């Protein structure tokens, strides 16, 4: 672990995060264009991917540090979750480290500056012409005060505002930290939502290539749930799935003092379950449909396991928090 990483991890988690974002924003000021590390290249969502290692949403919620994160070597970077209106999220403390388990618990609650602020920042990133080959995803959510029956309007607003800047959108229905959000992953509510988003995707595209739509799902799903979600994704002609978000389970960390904290658990304890959900999805999704695996990838072997389970690319979050850009280099090399 680098000295800088040690210093950051010695600070309170949210303070450490804020300082890291400041540092990454500074890295964006360096001259020259920014490219991913060379690795196992592939095509995903109809776009070239220089290496299959991406950054999951949640670290750069406001698209403040896109270029700095791209300098870490990721093949793709996902920003957000962003909501139409700015919101403060849940009261602090809301982020907890479990270093013995290489894990985090968070109940951030979609704290972000809102879609208009993100649009201004992404416009600057695009106009700088520095981003060279790193795909940029935008993770969309709904505001806490928006009732579920009106959730589609929030996702549509995000698409309308940001479609000119994103290489793909991720529809986040799986965070455990917005009350009732996960219920949108099921049944008629899911089909209605996905259908409306697909319709808007095509309207926004006009004669151009549509911005692909990905659905991010929870790990806390039964096999029947996974199969039903896959069926809806295919029926609504979505472009892919990201599996998985954080878990509500505490089985693997039950003895830790922070296990009593509410929120989503991420990191190594999630690895086996995430791989299993990816394997289930791959068995029922069309062969060509994009599938990104995320959750608990902390070692080279776990990255390879996720790809062997059927993911075309992977994302990391918690292992990047604990290990920094060194983790990106290790995983790109391991998956080459």
VEXVO-620280 format. One record per atom (N, C-alpha, C): x, y, z; residue in one letter. Coordinates in steps of 0.02 Angstrom, whole numbers, plus 50000, padded with zeros to 5 digits. Layout:
residues N
XYZA
...
This chain:
residues 336
500424994150000X
500005000050000X
500445006250000X
500275011249958X
500665017249955X
500575021450017X
501045026150028X
501005030550086X
500365034850082X
500205037150021X
499605041250013X
498985037250029X
498965030950007X
498385026750021X
498325025650096X
498885024650131X
498875023650203X
498605029850239X
498805035650216X
498555041850246X
497805042550237X
497575041250176X
496865041850162X
496455036950205X
496715030950213X
496345025950251X
496385027150326X
496815031650348X
496845033350419X
496335038650438X
496035041750388X
495545047050399X
494835044250401X
494355047950430X
493655045750426X
493455044450354X
493045039350341X
492925037250271X
492685042750225X
492205046750246X
491935051650199X
492435057450189X
492815059150241X
493335064150233X
493865061650185X
494045055450190X
494535052350145X
494285052650073X
493655051050064X
493355051149997X
493405058149967X
493215063250006X
493215070049981X
493925072249960X
494425070450001X
495105072249984X
495345068549921X
495145062349914X
495335058549854X
495045061749792X
494425064049796X
494125067449738X
494505073849722X
494705077549773X
495095083649761X
495745081949724X
496085076749747X
496705074649714X
496595072449642X
496065068749630X
495915066349563X
495715072149517X
495375077149544X
495215083049505X
495865086649483X
496355086749529X
496995089749512X
497345086049456X
497295079449457X
497615075449404X
497325076949335X
496705079249334X
496385080949271X
496715086949237X
497085090849276X
497415096849249X
498065095349213X
498305089149220X
498925087349186X
498825087549110X
499345089349073X
499275089849000X
499235082948968X
498985082948907X
498975076748869X
498305073148873X
498195068948823X
497585064948821X
497655058848866X
497095055948884X
497065050548934X
496795044348901X
497165038748905X
496965032548875X
496965026948926X
496545021748916X
496565015948960X
497225012148955X
497375008349006X
497935003749002X
497804998648947X
498314996848909X
498204991648859X
498074984948893X
497584981348869X
497414974948899X
497034970648849X
496614966448875X
496204962148833X
495644966248803X
495724968248741X
495224972448709X
494634968248687X
494054971448687X
493444968048666X
492954973348642X
492364971248625X
491824975848606X
491244974748654X
490974980148681X
490404979548725X
489914985248708X
489284983648705X
488764988648688X
488914991848620X
489244988048577X
489414990548511X
489994995348509X
490364995848565X
490905000648571X
491554996948588X
492124999348563X
492764996148580X
492954997448652X
493184992248686X
493394992648756X
494124990548759X
494564995248778X
495284994048775X
495514988948827X
495184988848886X
495294983548935X
494644982548972X
494544976649003X
493884975149031X
493774977249103X
494204981649130X
494164983649200X
493874990649206X
493294991249238X
492964997649246X
492884999649318X
492715005949328X
492555008549394X
491805008749401X
491545005849455X
490825005949468X
490595012849491X
489955014149483X
489665020349508X
489715020549584X
489695026749609X
489705027749681X
490305031549706X
490855031049671X
491455034749693X
491425041949669X
491285042949606X
491245049749578X
490515051249563X
490145052749614X
489425053649607X
489245059749564X
489685064749562X
489535071049529X
489945072349466X
490305067249442X
490725068049383X
491225073649391X
491515074149450X
492015079249464X
492725077149444X
492845070549439X
493525068049433X
493595062949377X
493205063849323X
493205058949269X
493905058049239X
494235063449223X
494885062949190X
495415060149238X
495385062149302X
495855059449350X
495755051949359X
495135049649360X
495005042449366X
495215038849303X
495105041849245X
495315038749182X
496075037849181X
496445042449212X
497175041749215X
497405035749256X
496955032849295X
497125026749333X
497155020649288X
496905021249226X
496975015749178X
496355011849163X
495795013749193X
495165010049182X
494975009949108X
494675004349087X
494395004049020X
493745008049015X
493385008449070X
492775012449072X
492655014949143X
492345020749148X
492215024049211X
491475025749213X
491145023949268X
490435025349276X
490335030449332X
490005035949317X
489885041249366X
489165040949390X
489025044249446X
488375044149478X
488395039749540X
487835038349569X
487165039149543X
486945046549547X
486635048849492X
486395055749488X
485635055649484X
485335060449518X
484605061249518X
484425067949486X
483805068849465X
483625075149433X
483775081249476X
483575080949540X
483695086549586X
484255084749633X
484645089749652X
485155088649703X
484835086349768X
485165082049804X
484915079949870X
485505078149915X
485425079249981X
485985078350027X
486145071150045X
485685066550032X
485785059650054X
485605058850127X
485805053250155X
485645051650224X
486115055250272X
485915055850336X
486345059150385X
487005055350395X
487535059050410X
488175055850427X
488165053850501X
488565048650518X
488985044450475X
488575039650433X
488815038350373X
488445034150326X
488895029850284X
489545029650301X
490035025550265X
490515022550316X
490595015950314X
490965012350366X
491445007350334X
492065007350358X
492555002550333X
492564996250376X
492644990650342X
492744984150376X
493384981150346X
493974983850363X
494584981950329X
494764974650337X
494574971650394X
494724964550403X
494384960250350X
493834962750324X
493454959050274X
493534961950203X
493974967050197X
494044970550133X
493354972750107X
492984976050151X
492284977650138X
492114984650162X
491554987150138X
491264993450160X
490514992450171X
490234996550214X
489504997150220X
489345004550208X
488865005750163X
488665012650152X
487905013250150X
487675018950174X
486975020750167X
486945028150145X
487315029550091X
487405036450069X
486735039650049X
486315035850013X
485655038449995X
485655043049934X
486055041449884X
486065045349822X
486205052749836X
486685054249877X
486895061149886X
487245063449822X
487005068949793X
487315071449731X
487075078549717X
487415081749669X
487275088749652X
486725089649601X
486445084149576X
485905084449527X
486165084249455X
485695082849410X
485885081349340X
486155087449303X
485905093449319X
486145099349282X
486875100649298X
487075099849362X
487775100849379X
488205095649346X
487975089349343X
488355084249308X
488415085749234X
487885088149204X
487905089749132X
488435094949118X
488485100049161X
488995105149150X
489705102249154X
489815097849202X
490475094849210X
490645090249152X
490165086149131X
490305081549076X
490395085349011X
490055090949003X
490165095148943X
490895097448940X
491165099248998X
491865101449000X
492345095648985X
492185089749011X
492595083848996X
492605082548921X
492015082448891X
491975080948819X
492315086348778X
492215092648796X
492515098048756X
493275098448764X
493535095648819X
494265095548828X
494615091048778X
494245086148752X
494515081348704X
495095077348732X
495135076848799X
495675073048830X
495515065648839X
494875064048841X
494675057148853X
494735053248789X
495205048648786X
495385045248724X
495315037648733X
494715035148721X
494615027948723X
494305025348787X
494265029348840X
493945027148902X
493195028148895X
492805022848900X
492075023548896X
491815026748960X
491285030748953X
491005034449009X
490275032549017X
490125029449074X
489435027749090X
489135032549140X
488485033449138X
488125037749185X
487585033549219X
487625033249285X
487165029249326X
486595033849349X
485985032049331X
485395036249345X
484975033349402X
484735037849446X
484295035849500X
483695040449505X
483275039049553X
482705043549565X
482805047149631X
482505053049636X
482535056749699X
482145053049754X
482375053749814X
482065050349871X
481335052049878X
481145058349865X
480455060449875X
480005058949816X
480275056249763X
479855054349705X
479525047649719X
478865047249720X
478545040749733X
478685035749677X
478655029449695X
478825024249646X
478395024649583X
477765026549591X
477335026849532X
477545032249483X
477965036949506X
478225042249462X
478965041349447X
479245035649466X
479965034649460X
480205035449388X
479805033049340X
480025033349270X
480185040549250X
479805045349275X
479915052349255X
480615054649275X
480865052349333X
481535054349355X
482065051349309X
481995045049291X
482485041849247X
482465045049177X
481865046749154X
481795050049089X
482125056949089X
482045060549143X
482365067149148X
483125066449145X
483395061449179X
484115060349177X
484355058649106X
483985054449071X
484165052849002X
484135058948958X
483605062948965X
483525068948924X
484115073748934X
484315074548997X
484825079449014X
485525077348994X
485675070848999X
486365068448996X
486525064148936X
486035063048891X
486165058248838X
486715060548790X
486845066948787X
487365069348742X
488075068248766X
488145065748828X
488805065048858X
488985057848875X
488495053448880X
488605046648904X
488735041748848X
489205037048859X
489285031448813X
488765026048827X
488515025848888X
487955021448906X
487635024048970X
487015022248981X
486665023749044X
486565017249083X
486635017749149X
486455012349194X
485845014549234X
485325010549232X
484715011849270X
484775008349337X
484835012249390X
484955009549457X
484285008649493X
484055002449497X
483455000749535X
483634996549596X
484284995749610X
484494990649657X
484864993249718X
484924999849725X
485215002449787X
484755000949845X
485024998649902X
484594997449960X
484475003750002X
484755009449981X
484755015350024X
484245020650005X
483835019349954X
483255023549938X
482635019349952X
482225021350000X
481645017250021X
481205015249962X
481075008649957X
480615006049907X
480905005149838X
481525007349827X
481795007249759X
481835000149731X
482054995449772X
482154988649747X
481504985249725X
480934987649749X
480304984649727X
480174985749653X
480524990649623X
480444992049552X
480784986749508X
481154982149540X
481494976849502X
481024971149483X
480394971549502X
479964965749496X
479324967149457X
479084962049422X
478414961849394X
478244967449346X
477604969549350X
477344974549304X
477704981249311X
477924982849373X
478274989149384X
478914989449343X
479274983849341X
479894983649303X
479764984049228X
479284980249204X
479144980249132X
478914987049108X
478474990349147X
478234996949128X
478805001949126X
479235001849176X
479795006449180X
480275005449122X
480494999249111X
480974997949058X
480684999648989X
480044998348979X
479734999948915X
479745007348901X
479595011348952X
479595018648942X
480295021248928X
480785018448963X
481475020648952X
481715018748883X
481535012748860X
481735010648793X
481425015148740X
480795016948749X
480465021348702X
480825028148698X
481005030848757X
481355037248757X
482055036648727X
482395031148739X
483055030148710X
483025030848634X
482525027848603X
482465028048530X
482265035048506X
481835038348545X
481635045248527X
482235049948528X
482645049348580X
483235053748587X
483745052448532X
483785046248510X
484285044548459X
484105047348391X
483465047548374X
483275049648307X
483595045148255X
483985048048211X
484325044148160X
485025041948182X
485225043848243X
485885042148268X
485865035448306X
486455033148325X
486505026948364X
486255028348435X
485785024348461X
485535025548528X
486075024748582X
486015028448636X
486455027448694X
486215021148729X
486635016048736X
486415009748765X
486155010448837X
485685006048855X
485385005948921X
485574999448956X
485855000049015X
486024994349057X
485584994549120X
485394988749146X
485024988349209X
485484985449262X
485534988849320X
485944986349374X
485504982849425X
485674976649442X
485244972549485X
485584971049552X
485174969249600X
485404967649667X
485654960449672X
486094959049721X
486294952149732X
485784948149772X
485334951749806X
484864948449852X
484234946449815X
484324942249764X
483784939949722X
483774932349720X
483174929449717X
483124922249708X
483264920549636X
483354914149622X
483464911849553X
482874913649509X
482264913149537X
481674914949499X
481674922449484X
481874926549533X
481914933749522X
482394935349465X
482984932149466X
483484933349414X
483204931549345X
482874925849341X
482584923649277X
482044928549253X
481624930949299X
481084935549279X
481364942249257X
481884944749291X
482194951049271X
482504950249202X
482854944749191X
483154943549125X
482624943449071X
482064940349085X
481524939949036X
481274946949018X
481204951249069X
480964958049056X
481484962149018X
482114961349035X
482644964949000X
482644963248926X
482564956948911X
482554954748841X
481924957248806X
481354956648840X
480714958748810X
480714966248793X
481044970148835X
481054977448825X
481654979748784X
482044974848758X
482614976348714X
483124980948747X
483244979948812X
483794983348845X
484454980648817X
484984984248828X
485624982548797X
486074978248841X
485924978048907X
486354974048950X
486164974549023X
486534970949063X
486414970449136X
487084971249172X
487064974749229X
487634975149274X
487434971549338X
487844966749358X
487694962749417X
488324961949459X
488334964349521X
487754966449561X
487914972749601X
487384975449632X
487454980949679X
487654978149747X
487594982249799X
487784980149867X
487244975549896X
487434971949949X
486984967149980X
486764969350049X
486164967150068X
485914968350135X
486134962850184X
486394957450157X
486614951950199X
487214953950243X
487234951250304X
487794952350349X
488114945750371X
487924940350338X
488154933750359X
488904933350363X
489254936050314X
489974935350310X
490344939950358X
489994944950385X
490324949850429X
489964950450496X
489604945250514X
489144945550572X
489494947550637X
490124945850645X
490474947250708X
490784954150709X
490764957750654X
491084964350653X
490644969550687X
490934974250723X
490534979350757X
490084983350710X
490294984350649X
489894988250602X
489334984250569X
489294977750584X
488784973550552X
488084975950569X
488004979550624X
487344981950644X
487124988150604X
487594991150567X
487424997150528X
486984995350469X
486474999450458X
486054998350399X
486415000750336X
486204998250279X
486515000250217X
486734994250177X
487084995550122X
487314990250077X
488034988450091X
488164981950094X
488844979250104X
489154978050036X
489764980650026X
490144979349965X
490824976449983X
491174973949933X
491834971249945X
491864963649943X
492414961049968X
492564953949960X
492004949149982X
491624950550036X
491104945850056X
490564944750002X
490534949249953X
490024948949901X
490244944849840X
490884942949839X
491174940149777X
490814933949752X
490714929049796X
490424922749773X
489704923749748X
489334927749785X
488634928849765X
488594932549698X
489014937549688X
489004941249625X
489164936749566X
489664932549575X
489834927849521X
489254923249505X
488904920949558X
488344916449547X
487774919949509X
487634926249526X
487104929949490X
487314930949417X
487944932549405X
488184933349336X
488114926749298X
488284921249330X
488234914749297X
487504913249279X
487054914749325X
486334913549312X
486094917949254X
486284924249255X
486074928749202X
486344926649135X
486974924649133X
487274922649069X
486914916649039X
486644912349083X
486314906349058X
485634907749028X
485344913749043X
484674915149018X
484644921248972X
485174925348970X
485194931048925X
485444928948856X
485244932448804X
485514930948737X
486274931448737X
486594927448697X
487324927048697X
487654933848686X
487374937948643X
487684944248627X
487524949948674X
487074948848722X
486884954348767X
487444955848817X
487584962348827X
488124964348871X
487974962448943X
488484959948978X
488424958049048X
489074960149083X
489014964549132X
489584967049170X
489534964349241X
490084961549266X
490094958649332X
490444963249382X
490124964349438X
490404968649490X
490174966149558X
490614966849607X
490444964649675X
490974960249704X
491404963149746X
491884959149784X
492514957249748X
492644960049689X
493244958149652X
493854961449684X
494244957449721X
494814960049759X
495474956849739X
495444951649697X
496054948049677X
496024946549603X
496604944749576X
496634942949505X
496204936949490X
496204932049535X
495804925949523X
495064927449524X
494844932049567X
494144933849568X
493934937449504X
494374941449477X
494234944649413X
494154939449358X
494604934649357X
494554929349306X
493924925149316X
493744923849379X
493134919949393X
492524923449365X
492504930049372X
491924933849348X
491874933549273X
492434934149239X
492424933649166X
492254926649143X
492504921649177X
492354914749159X
491614913049171X
491304916649219X
490584915649232X
490144918549178X
490434922649134X
490054925149078X
490034932649070X
490364936349117X
490394943549109X
490874945249053X
490714950449015X
491164952848963X
491654958048990X
491474961049045X
491894966049078X
491734965949152X
492164969049192X
492064969249264X
492124976449288X
491854977749348X
491934984149381X
492184982849453X
492564987749478X
492774987449547X
492584993949581X
492544993649647X
492414999649688X
492794999049753X
492594994249795X
492894993649862X
493644992049858X
493844987649815X
494554985949810X
494964991849784X
494654996249746X
494995002349724X
495075007149783X
494575007549826X
494625011649886X
495215009549929X
495295002949938X
495815000449982X
496505000249950X
496534999649884X
497184998449851X
497385003549799X
496935007949779X
497105013049731X
497225010349661X
497575014249620X
497675012549550X
498085006249540X
498455004249591X
498834997949586X
498364992049572X
497754992349600X
497284986949588X
497074986749514X
496994992549484X
496804992749413X
497344989449371X
497974991149384X
498534988249346X
498544980649354X
498464978249416X
498474971049429X
497924967349391X
497314970149392X
496764966649361X
496794966949285X
497034972549257X
497114972849185X
497624967649162X
498174967049199X
498674962149182X
498414955049188X
498014953849241X
497764947049254X
497244944849203X
496894949649173X
496364947849126X
496584948449054X
497214949849042X
497464950748973X
497524943848938X
